[in-house]
Amino acid sequence: MISPATSDSNSGTRKALMISNSEYEYAGRLRNPLDDARAIYSTLQELDFEVTTLTNANQHQIVRSIP
């Protein structure tokens, strides 16, 4: 699902939505996504992004996190 840009998108604030899932119903559990997410989160913050992180989120949670 892609949402159209809002007027806030021109505010100068750089935003990132990071989704890190390690548990899947049909694919089992992955080992490193949460560690990888921590590293990416830190890097994005250093680059002055306002980061929202979701871990093991379902589709409903992901859609609700998109402004």
C-alpha positions, 0 to 999 in steps of 0.5 A: 500500500502506498500513501500519497505525500502529505503537506508535512512531507515538505517540512524538512523533517526526514522520516524513516519507517523501519520494519524488522520482522523475524517471525513468519507464519510459514517461513519460520524464524530468522536469526538476525533481523532485530540486530540488523534493525538496531544497526540501521536505526542508529545509522539513520539517527546519525543521518538526522532521520526521525525513525519509527521502528516496528518489530514483528508487526502485522499488516494492520500495525504497519498500515496504522504506522503510515501517516 
